[in-house]
């Protein structure tokens, strides 16, 4: 599980290691926040030259972990667990060091709580969306959609789908059948230019509802028919999306306007 952690106004890429039951954090992101450097990568290089023991520690105990880049692509980057970050902080003089230590402890504890009680993760996500200004009824649909999406991806994994590009292709099949748009086209319609921005965070209520319908029906068909290869999964995805597409078109006839909307929740845009 990859995610973005927020410390004050800064974003830190992170990845949860199930086998070790601990978070790994992007070292360069942490250095950037603590030093407020415009080039944290270069700053980290200078620290390693100045502190040979730290450089040895990073090379020995800090692995390369796959995380998203600013362009939305997955790359392996230098990462450290909580213990490793405490060691790094010792080499950086920063007024943010102490509050950052407290934040690290809190993040680790919260994740362990979420493992014991998954509902806590949903509650924290709900609070995050509320802080961003989303309405409560939209948040409820968004969280339900996340659960439905997770069920679908789990089903695809059970059917032998493992490659990221294959998940993307199957998702696009559902989207095309539901909205007559690929996710990329849908993002373009809404003016979403950054690859790391989630299309679903900018959908209207009805767009979320029909997305959920297409994915839930796809899951049900797959569970019933158990497709054995990618081609069969692709056909199932299209059929599931077709159900949602037919429902969308019927809804549009009743409402007298398109369900597909250019509206989004981007800052500075009309909600």
Rosetta silent file (secondary structure, phi, psi, omega in degrees, C-alpha in Angstrom):
SEQUENCE: XXXXXXXXXXXXXXXXXXXXXXXXXXXXXXXXXXXXXXXXXXXXXXXXXXXXXXXXXXXXXXXXXXXXXXXXXXXXXXXXXXXXXXXXXXXXXXXXXXXXXXXXXXXXXXXXXXXXXXXXXXXXXXXXXXXXXXXXXXXXXXXXXXXXXXXXXXXXXXXXXXXXXXXXXXXXXXXXXXXXXXXXXXXXXXXXXXXXXXXXXXXXXXXXXXXXXXXXXXXXXXXXXXXXXXXXXXXXXXXXXXXXXXXXXXXXXXXXXXXXXXXXXXXXXXX
SCORE:     score description
SCORE:     0.000 S_00000001
   1 L     0.000  122.003  177.551    0.000    0.000    0.000 S_00000001
   2 E  -107.240  144.257  179.090    1.421    3.332   -1.119 S_00000001
   3 E  -157.694  173.169  176.010    0.179    6.666    0.148 S_00000001
   4 E  -108.263  125.233  176.473    1.033   10.274    0.842 S_00000001
   5 E  -100.277  141.255 -179.215    1.530   11.297    4.469 S_00000001
   6 E  -105.786  124.668  172.004    1.071   14.905    5.498 S_00000001
   7 E  -120.788  111.237 -173.499    3.383   16.599    7.988 S_00000001
   8 L    54.242 -117.829 -179.546    2.317   20.177    8.543 S_00000001
   9 L  -100.046    6.723 -175.436    2.271   21.547    4.964 S_00000001
  10 E  -104.120  151.050  178.804    4.597   18.928    3.495 S_00000001
  11 E  -106.781  133.039 -179.555    3.872   15.697    1.640 S_00000001
  12 E  -124.996  119.773  176.839    5.865   12.533    2.327 S_00000001
  13 E   -70.240  142.550 -177.755    5.574    9.485    0.102 S_00000001
  14 E  -146.641  160.612  177.713    5.265    6.237    2.035 S_00000001
  15 E  -143.930  133.989 -179.956    4.763    2.515    1.538 S_00000001
  16 E   -90.557  129.060  178.067    3.491   -0.071    3.995 S_00000001
  17 E   -99.626  107.670 -176.553    5.476   -3.326    4.217 S_00000001
  18 L   -63.982  -40.644 -176.980    3.071   -6.113    5.144 S_00000001
  19 L   -63.005  -40.435 -178.199    5.809   -8.646    5.867 S_00000001
  20 L   -93.729  -10.413 -178.981    7.593   -6.319    8.308 S_00000001
  21 L    55.248   51.052  178.656    4.419   -4.575    9.508 S_00000001
  22 E  -156.855  158.720  177.953    5.953   -1.114    9.258 S_00000001
  23 E   -83.323  148.339  166.181    6.007    2.028    7.127 S_00000001
  24 E  -119.990  135.752 -175.376    8.854    3.048    4.827 S_00000001
  25 E  -117.542  148.398  176.259    9.160    6.756    3.997 S_00000001
  26 E   -65.019  119.400 -178.114   10.851    8.603    1.146 S_00000001
  27 H   -64.887  -42.080 -177.403   14.157    9.858    2.556 S_00000001
  28 H   -66.841  -32.464  177.011   14.421   12.756    0.111 S_00000001
  29 H   -66.135  -42.394  179.873   10.897   13.940    0.997 S_00000001
  30 H   -65.215  -43.799  178.648   11.759   13.959    4.693 S_00000001
  31 H   -60.909  -40.807  179.827   15.026   15.797    4.071 S_00000001
  32 H   -62.153  -39.456 -179.932   13.167   18.369    1.999 S_00000001
  33 H   -71.311  -43.624 -176.695   10.683   19.060    4.788 S_00000001
  34 H   -70.529  -33.902 -175.850   13.259   19.248    7.566 S_00000001
  35 H   -98.304  -17.209 -175.082   15.699   21.442    5.635 S_00000001
  36 L    57.125   30.350 -179.860   13.203   23.391    3.503 S_00000001
  37 L   -77.151  143.896  176.750   15.749   22.994    0.721 S_00000001
  38 L   -76.395  -16.077  178.192   14.747   23.762   -2.862 S_00000001
  39 L  -136.403   76.287 -176.711   16.867   20.767   -3.919 S_00000001
  40 H   -62.663  -27.844  178.272   16.590   18.076   -1.217 S_00000001
  41 H   -63.721  -45.466  178.464   18.258   15.470   -3.426 S_00000001
  42 H   -67.195  -38.425  179.104   21.416   17.566   -3.627 S_00000001
  43 H   -61.647  -41.723  179.648   21.185   18.396    0.081 S_00000001
  44 H   -63.281  -39.478  177.940   21.053   14.677    0.904 S_00000001
  45 H   -60.950  -41.316  179.885   24.179   14.057   -1.197 S_00000001
  46 H   -66.257  -39.735  177.857   26.032   16.754    0.752 S_00000001
  47 H   -61.436  -43.185 -177.801   24.951   15.248    4.078 S_00000001
  48 H   -65.318  -35.001  177.448   26.221   11.831    3.013 S_00000001
  49 H   -70.104  -36.433 -177.480   29.599   13.286    2.053 S_00000001
  50 H   -75.746  -35.473 -175.646   29.847   15.151    5.345 S_00000001
  51 L  -117.143   94.911 -176.316   28.699   12.250    7.539 S_00000001
  52 H   -64.714  -36.617  179.623   30.377    9.002    6.464 S_00000001
  53 H   -65.585  -39.886  177.089   28.628    6.959    9.161 S_00000001
  54 H   -64.276  -43.059  179.637   25.232    8.197    7.974 S_00000001
  55 H   -59.515  -41.898  177.643   26.150    7.381    4.380 S_00000001
  56 H   -64.862  -40.297  179.706   27.123    3.870    5.429 S_00000001
  57 H   -62.694  -45.976 -179.056   23.870    3.538    7.394 S_00000001
  58 H   -62.427  -41.438 -179.013   21.762    4.638    4.423 S_00000001
  59 H   -69.328  -25.790 -176.109   23.551    2.244    2.109 S_00000001
  60 H   -94.708  -42.766 -169.954   23.135   -0.670    4.520 S_00000001
  61 H  -111.655   -4.836 -179.053   19.741   -0.224    6.166 S_00000001
  62 L  -109.801  105.781 -176.277   17.732    1.976    3.796 S_00000001
  63 L   -80.137  168.485  171.373   16.322   -0.024    0.876 S_00000001
  64 E   -89.392  119.017 -175.472   15.054    1.131   -2.491 S_00000001
  65 E  -118.915  137.616 -179.058   11.245    1.001   -2.283 S_00000001
  66 E   -71.444  122.796  177.521    8.807    1.463   -5.144 S_00000001
  67 E  -143.233  170.163  179.855    6.804    4.686   -4.802 S_00000001
  68 E   -80.454  140.864  172.937    5.142    7.222   -7.083 S_00000001
  69 L   -86.608  176.204  179.456    7.152   10.059   -8.586 S_00000001
  70 L   -65.322  -19.989  179.067    5.751   13.582   -8.979 S_00000001
  71 L   -90.893    0.889  177.428    4.748   12.609  -12.535 S_00000001
  72 L    90.407    3.696  178.647    2.704    9.667  -11.275 S_00000001
  73 L   -92.716  151.697  179.426    5.113    6.942  -12.366 S_00000001
  74 E   -88.306  128.721  178.202    6.362    4.210  -10.059 S_00000001
  75 E  -140.858  152.975  175.360   10.084    4.256   -9.331 S_00000001
  76 E   -83.931  125.035 -178.327   12.306    2.716   -6.671 S_00000001
  77 E  -129.533  159.596 -179.797   13.578    5.425   -4.332 S_00000001
  78 E   -63.725  128.718 -176.983   15.660    5.510   -1.157 S_00000001
  79 E  -136.844  157.042 -179.759   13.397    4.841    1.816 S_00000001
  80 E  -140.068  147.470  173.666   13.732    4.429    5.564 S_00000001
  81 L   -81.983 -175.254 -176.842   11.586    3.024    8.344 S_00000001
  82 H   -58.747  -43.928  179.576   10.894    4.954   11.542 S_00000001
  83 H   -60.362  -42.901 -179.966   14.163    3.830   13.134 S_00000001
  84 H   -64.436  -38.191  179.771   16.094    4.891   10.040 S_00000001
  85 H   -68.085  -35.301  176.063   14.476    8.318    9.960 S_00000001
  86 H   -60.740  -38.825  178.030   15.397    8.921   13.591 S_00000001
  87 H   -65.674  -40.731 -179.726   19.013    8.240   12.602 S_00000001
  88 H   -65.653  -40.762 -178.660   18.760   10.668    9.678 S_00000001
  89 H   -59.704  -32.294  179.675   17.231   13.384   11.856 S_00000001
  90 L   -60.595  -25.521 -177.374   20.307   13.252   14.094 S_00000001
  91 L   -95.766    1.623 -178.092   22.367   14.587   11.180 S_00000001
  92 L  -122.184  119.412  177.144   20.001   17.443   10.323 S_00000001
  93 L   -84.428  111.309 -176.327   19.729   20.535   12.462 S_00000001
  94 L  -151.148  138.879  176.374   16.115   21.656   12.134 S_00000001
  95 L   -66.800  -14.016  179.529   13.475   23.276   14.381 S_00000001
  96 L   -88.431   -3.061 -173.827   11.051   20.730   12.908 S_00000001
  97 H   -59.371  -49.991 -176.512   13.031   17.754   14.215 S_00000001
  98 H   -66.980  -49.090  176.630   11.176   17.259   17.507 S_00000001
  99 H   -61.722  -28.857  178.615    7.628   17.686   16.157 S_00000001
 100 H   -69.171  -37.496  177.008    8.619   15.392   13.293 S_00000001
 101 H   -61.623  -43.598  179.100    9.675   12.686   15.760 S_00000001
 102 H   -63.623  -39.888  179.265    6.291   12.901   17.473 S_00000001
 103 H   -63.254  -42.065  179.491    4.561   12.734   14.094 S_00000001
 104 H   -59.504  -45.158  179.889    6.497    9.594   13.147 S_00000001
 105 H   -61.847  -40.234 -178.527    5.441    7.821   16.319 S_00000001
 106 H   -66.690  -43.280 -179.184    1.821    8.790   15.720 S_00000001
 107 H   -60.768  -46.117  179.686    1.802    7.577   12.108 S_00000001
 108 H   -63.024  -41.139 -179.261    3.158    4.153   13.060 S_00000001
 109 H   -66.950  -40.865 -179.294    0.706    3.754   15.918 S_00000001
 110 H   -63.320  -38.895 -179.277   -2.277    4.742   13.775 S_00000001
 111 H   -66.176  -39.328  177.461   -1.406    2.169   11.121 S_00000001
 112 H   -64.636  -36.461  176.067   -1.241   -0.616   13.705 S_00000001
 113 H   -63.257  -41.115 -177.925   -4.642    0.507   14.985 S_00000001
 114 H   -66.798  -31.743  177.239   -6.059    0.352   11.462 S_00000001
 115 H   -65.093  -41.177  179.105   -4.827   -3.226   11.028 S_00000001
 116 H   -72.132  -35.067 -176.899   -6.743   -4.215   14.168 S_00000001
 117 L  -139.350   91.327 -176.391   -9.799   -2.124   13.202 S_00000001
 118 L   -58.270  -22.203  179.969  -10.063   -1.242    9.460 S_00000001
 119 H   -63.243  -25.774  178.988  -12.975    1.116   10.168 S_00000001
 120 H   -64.524  -35.590  178.998  -10.479    3.564   11.681 S_00000001
 121 H   -63.458  -40.874  178.508   -8.824    3.982    8.285 S_00000001
 122 H   -66.163  -38.731  179.648  -12.174    4.953    6.772 S_00000001
 123 H   -63.752  -41.315  179.457  -12.831    7.415    9.585 S_00000001
 124 H   -67.179  -37.215  178.056   -9.466    9.117    9.025 S_00000001
 125 H   -65.979  -38.625  178.364  -10.112    9.258    5.295 S_00000001
 126 H   -61.422  -43.116  178.919  -13.514   10.807    5.962 S_00000001
 127 H   -62.911  -40.279 -179.323  -11.910   13.512    8.084 S_00000001
 128 H   -62.736  -43.954  178.819   -9.355   14.227    5.350 S_00000001
 129 H   -66.288  -37.111  178.079  -12.074   14.704    2.722 S_00000001
 130 H   -62.905  -39.779  179.497  -14.045   16.913    5.120 S_00000001
 131 H   -65.906  -26.712  178.517  -10.966   19.095    5.621 S_00000001
 132 L   -83.556   -5.045  175.361  -10.724   19.475    1.840 S_00000001
 133 L    95.556   11.675  178.163  -14.299   20.786    1.735 S_00000001
 134 L   -74.171  144.364  176.921  -16.174   17.828    0.254 S_00000001
 135 L   -72.061  153.966 -173.459  -19.871   17.480    1.263 S_00000001
 136 H   -61.000  -43.004 -177.560  -20.812   14.627    3.590 S_00000001
 137 H   -65.774  -33.672  175.950  -23.087   12.770    1.154 S_00000001
 138 H   -66.553  -43.138 -178.572  -20.324   12.805   -1.487 S_00000001
 139 H   -59.705  -42.193  179.655  -17.799   11.478    1.046 S_00000001
 140 H   -59.697  -42.658  179.176  -20.100    8.568    1.937 S_00000001
 141 H   -67.938  -40.657 -179.032  -20.335    7.572   -1.719 S_00000001
 142 H   -61.713  -44.336 -179.329  -16.595    7.977   -2.245 S_00000001
 143 H   -67.078  -38.246  176.866  -15.756    5.704    0.682 S_00000001
 144 H   -64.463  -38.277  178.777  -18.275    3.110   -0.472 S_00000001
 145 H   -63.849  -35.689  178.058  -16.717    3.294   -3.921 S_00000001
 146 H   -62.899  -42.381  179.683  -13.278    2.600   -2.467 S_00000001
 147 H   -64.587  -42.380  179.356  -14.585   -0.591   -0.836 S_00000001
 148 H   -64.852  -41.395  178.091  -16.233   -1.720   -4.079 S_00000001
 149 H   -62.479  -41.865  178.935  -13.052   -1.001   -6.026 S_00000001
 150 H   -62.297  -41.450  177.536  -11.002   -3.014   -3.542 S_00000001
 151 H   -61.261  -39.670  179.892  -13.363   -5.981   -3.910 S_00000001
 152 H   -66.735  -47.380 -179.124  -12.976   -5.792   -7.681 S_00000001
 153 H   -64.726  -34.754  175.401   -9.170   -5.645   -7.641 S_00000001
 154 H   -63.350  -41.280  178.283   -9.101   -8.558   -5.187 S_00000001
 155 H   -64.233  -42.727  177.798  -11.306  -10.527   -7.567 S_00000001
 156 H   -61.652  -39.908  177.340   -9.042   -9.708  -10.499 S_00000001
 157 H   -61.671  -39.262  177.887   -6.040  -10.900   -8.497 S_00000001
 158 H   -64.625  -25.707 -179.682   -7.892  -14.155   -7.822 S_00000001
 159 L   -92.012    8.109  174.393   -8.382  -14.486  -11.582 S_00000001
 160 L    94.845    5.597  178.380   -4.626  -14.160  -12.191 S_00000001
 161 L   -81.409  126.600 -176.734   -4.366  -10.440  -12.990 S_00000001
 162 L  -136.143  -22.714 -176.621   -1.153   -9.051  -11.494 S_00000001
 163 L   -83.691  139.005 -179.489    0.324   -6.404  -13.820 S_00000001
 164 H   -58.037  -40.459 -178.672   -0.466   -2.740  -13.216 S_00000001
 165 H   -65.475  -31.598  178.837   -1.060   -2.140  -16.921 S_00000001
 166 H   -71.098  -38.834  174.648   -3.601   -4.971  -17.015 S_00000001
 167 H   -59.888  -41.965 -178.633   -5.539   -3.442  -14.106 S_00000001
 168 H   -64.739  -41.369 -179.717   -5.515   -0.146  -16.020 S_00000001
 169 H   -65.030  -44.708  179.956   -6.784   -1.773  -19.231 S_00000001
 170 H   -64.860  -39.443  177.533   -9.619   -3.571  -17.440 S_00000001
 171 H   -63.291  -39.847  179.472  -10.579   -0.381  -15.606 S_00000001
 172 H   -64.921  -35.548  177.972  -10.627    1.475  -18.923 S_00000001
 173 H   -62.270  -43.426  178.312  -12.967   -1.166  -20.384 S_00000001
 174 H   -64.229  -43.365 -177.832  -15.469   -0.580  -17.586 S_00000001
 175 H   -64.283  -43.862 -179.798  -15.144    3.184  -17.959 S_00000001
 176 H   -62.732  -40.592 -179.634  -15.626    3.144  -21.749 S_00000001
 177 H   -72.093  -30.760 -178.071  -18.739    0.993  -21.430 S_00000001
 178 H   -80.731  -48.191 -172.172  -20.105    3.127  -18.576 S_00000001
 179 H  -115.268   -2.368 -171.943  -19.322    6.653  -19.779 S_00000001
 180 L    61.429   25.701  179.457  -18.140    6.234  -23.397 S_00000001
 181 L  -140.151  141.827  168.390  -14.883    7.708  -22.077 S_00000001
 182 L   -76.785  161.820  175.688  -11.584    6.237  -20.956 S_00000001
 183 H   -55.492  -36.854  179.244  -10.357    7.455  -17.545 S_00000001
 184 H   -64.526  -42.574  178.198   -7.772    9.591  -19.375 S_00000001
 185 H   -66.236  -37.616  179.869  -10.476   11.226  -21.512 S_00000001
 186 H   -64.315  -41.544  177.248  -12.637   11.729  -18.431 S_00000001
 187 H   -64.617  -40.169  179.325   -9.764   13.510  -16.656 S_00000001
 188 H   -62.805  -40.701  178.437   -9.179   15.710  -19.683 S_00000001
 189 H   -59.004  -36.866 -177.951  -12.861   16.704  -19.701 S_00000001
 190 H   -88.240   -1.424  179.142  -12.546   17.822  -16.087 S_00000001
 191 L    75.796   25.065  179.452   -9.304   19.672  -16.671 S_00000001
 192 L   -90.078  111.679 -172.954   -7.274   17.330  -14.469 S_00000001
 193 L  -101.182  -27.736 -176.971   -3.724   17.547  -15.780 S_00000001
 194 L   -81.985  133.823 -176.883   -1.583   15.952  -13.075 S_00000001
 195 L   -66.321  -27.968 -176.360   -1.160   12.184  -13.332 S_00000001
 196 L   -86.106    3.644  176.225   -1.152   11.724   -9.558 S_00000001
 197 L   -88.688  129.027 -175.963   -4.617   13.295   -9.151 S_00000001
 198 L   -79.818  122.208  179.964   -7.324   10.676   -8.684 S_00000001
 199 H   -54.185  -39.853 -174.674  -10.189   11.039  -11.163 S_00000001
 200 H   -67.512  -23.531  176.113  -12.687    9.717   -8.619 S_00000001
 201 H   -72.210   -7.146 -178.551  -11.875   12.535   -6.214 S_00000001
 202 H  -120.269   10.454  178.216  -13.292   14.876   -8.873 S_00000001
 203 L   -82.166  152.929  172.715  -16.418   12.948   -9.850 S_00000001
 204 L   -79.625  174.092  178.937  -19.943   14.140   -9.153 S_00000001
 205 H   -55.193  -49.423 -176.512  -22.382   12.062   -7.099 S_00000001
 206 H   -67.401  -37.654  176.870  -23.910   10.421  -10.169 S_00000001
 207 H   -61.489  -41.321  177.026  -20.542    9.728  -11.767 S_00000001
 208 H   -63.577  -42.044 -177.604  -19.470    7.960   -8.580 S_00000001
 209 H   -62.416  -46.258 -178.726  -22.710    5.974   -8.456 S_00000001
 210 H   -72.718  -28.571  172.825  -22.407    4.673  -12.027 S_00000001
 211 H   -63.718  -45.646  178.331  -18.704    3.930  -11.499 S_00000001
 212 H   -62.112  -42.143 -178.775  -19.633    1.833   -8.474 S_00000001
 213 H   -61.411  -48.391 -179.760  -22.401    0.072  -10.404 S_00000001
 214 H   -60.486  -41.182 -178.052  -20.100   -0.902  -13.269 S_00000001
 215 H   -74.550  -35.527 -179.717  -17.395   -2.197  -10.940 S_00000001
 216 H   -69.905  -42.190  178.832  -19.766   -4.059   -8.638 S_00000001
 217 H   -64.578  -39.966  176.631  -21.531   -5.808  -11.515 S_00000001
 218 H   -58.739  -43.313  178.500  -18.142   -6.734  -13.013 S_00000001
 219 H   -61.177  -45.398 -178.540  -17.146   -8.279   -9.681 S_00000001
 220 H   -62.907  -44.977  179.438  -20.395  -10.274   -9.473 S_00000001
 221 H   -62.025  -44.459 -178.985  -20.070  -11.605  -13.039 S_00000001
 222 H   -61.840  -42.539  179.766  -16.440  -12.549  -12.455 S_00000001
 223 H   -65.142  -32.645 -179.828  -17.253  -14.374   -9.225 S_00000001
 224 H   -77.414  -41.122 -171.897  -20.014  -16.303  -10.991 S_00000001
 225 H  -100.469  -18.780  177.543  -18.139  -17.177  -14.194 S_00000001
 226 L    50.369   65.935  177.788  -14.519  -17.263  -12.996 S_00000001
 227 L   -57.945  143.296 -171.268  -12.743  -16.064  -16.171 S_00000001
 228 L  -103.340   -8.140 -179.975   -9.439  -17.876  -16.660 S_00000001
 229 L  -148.787  177.169 -175.133   -7.357  -15.416  -18.658 S_00000001
 230 H   -63.815  -41.673 -178.774   -6.931  -11.738  -19.462 S_00000001
 231 H   -60.569  -43.267  179.070   -9.102  -11.819  -22.595 S_00000001
 232 H   -66.892  -38.471  176.558  -12.000  -13.343  -20.687 S_00000001
 233 H   -62.700  -37.107  179.886  -11.563  -10.816  -17.865 S_00000001
 234 H   -64.589  -41.542  177.909  -11.649   -8.017  -20.416 S_00000001
 235 H   -63.891  -40.083  178.599  -14.964   -9.272  -21.801 S_00000001
 236 H   -64.858  -41.808  179.397  -16.414   -9.455  -18.287 S_00000001
 237 H   -60.475  -42.485  179.028  -15.251   -5.919  -17.542 S_00000001
 238 H   -64.701  -40.630  179.152  -16.983   -4.637  -20.675 S_00000001
 239 H   -65.059  -41.913  178.004  -20.211   -6.445  -19.760 S_00000001
 240 H   -62.796  -42.214  177.991  -20.173   -5.027  -16.248 S_00000001
 241 H   -66.336  -34.370  179.201  -19.600   -1.550  -17.626 S_00000001
 242 H   -61.257  -38.361  177.803  -22.395   -2.016  -20.182 S_00000001
 243 H   -59.072  -46.889  178.928  -24.895   -2.547  -17.369 S_00000001
 244 H   -67.784  -35.778  179.803  -23.874    0.782  -15.843 S_00000001
 245 H   -64.657  -42.044  177.720  -23.807    2.422  -19.279 S_00000001
 246 H   -63.257  -43.307  179.038  -27.402    1.387  -20.033 S_00000001
 247 H   -64.111  -38.432  178.907  -28.501    2.666  -16.614 S_00000001
 248 H   -63.080  -45.984 -178.148  -26.650    5.955  -17.201 S_00000001
 249 H   -65.207  -37.601  176.394  -28.325    6.557  -20.571 S_00000001
 250 H   -65.144  -39.999  177.599  -31.756    5.800  -19.122 S_00000001
 251 H   -63.183  -42.130 -179.871  -31.036    8.228  -16.292 S_00000001
 252 H   -63.836  -37.050  176.867  -29.976   10.905  -18.752 S_00000001
 253 H   -64.205  -39.271  179.655  -33.238   10.493  -20.694 S_00000001
 254 H   -70.446  -38.728 -176.985  -35.213   10.943  -17.494 S_00000001
 255 H   -83.006  -26.013 -179.006  -33.171   13.938  -16.299 S_00000001
 256 L    82.611   13.082  176.691  -32.859   15.603  -19.662 S_00000001
 257 L  -153.619  165.207 -177.025  -29.112   16.193  -19.329 S_00000001
 258 L   -72.961  141.418  173.598  -25.818   14.296  -19.351 S_00000001
 259 L   -74.461  -31.900 -178.112  -24.573   12.561  -16.227 S_00000001
 260 L   -71.940  126.646 -171.696  -20.998   13.110  -17.404 S_00000001
 261 L  -128.112  147.573  174.798  -19.797   16.435  -16.040 S_00000001
 262 L   -84.711   -5.469 -179.666  -16.816   18.752  -16.453 S_00000001
 263 L   -66.439  148.109  176.962  -17.213   19.811  -12.806 S_00000001
 264 L  -150.340  179.866 -178.717  -14.451   18.867  -10.400 S_00000001
 265 L  -109.875   25.418  179.042  -13.134   19.601   -6.925 S_00000001
 266 L   -67.854  142.060  177.746   -9.872   21.211   -7.970 S_00000001
 267 L   -56.134  134.921  178.891   -8.816   24.215   -5.852 S_00000001
 268 L    87.095   -7.757  178.393   -9.959   27.485   -7.383 S_00000001
 269 L   -96.453  156.600  177.647  -12.583   25.769   -9.498 S_00000001
 270 L   -69.681  127.393 -178.511  -16.323   26.152   -9.044 S_00000001
 271 L   -75.480    0.000    0.000  -17.616   23.306   -6.878 S_00000001
